[in-house]
């Protein structure tokens, strides 16, 4: 009986971990995008124009 309970707990724990992984990936992606925007802003403040690659969802060519 106790082996069965342990097995159920392991399954629940695995399900919880797998449920949280996509949200961590999404959060990491958001942080990466924010870091890119901040870097572009920092460069612009110091007089280096990198220009936007995407304006309102449309890719802009240089």
KAWO-V589632 format. One record per residue. N is the residue number from 1. PSI is psi in whole degrees, -180 to 180 (none if undefined). Layout:
# KAWO-V589632
N,PSI  N,PSI
This chain:
# KAWO-V589632
1,-43  2,-32  3,-37  4,-41  5,-42  6,-42  7,-41  8,-43  9,-39  10,-42  11,-44  12,-41  13,-44  14,-41  15,-40  16,-44  17,-45  18,-29  19,-30  20,-23  21,-46  22,-37  23,-32  24,-40  25,-42  26,-43  27,-40  28,-40  29,-43  30,-43  31,-39  32,-44  33,-41  34,-40  35,-39  36,-43  37,-42  38,-39  39,-44  40,-39  41,-43  42,-45  43,-41  44,-39  45,-33  46,15  47,11  48,119  49,110  50,-19  51,151  52,143  53,-24  54,126  55,120  56,41  57,1  58,128  59,130  60,129  61,148  62,none
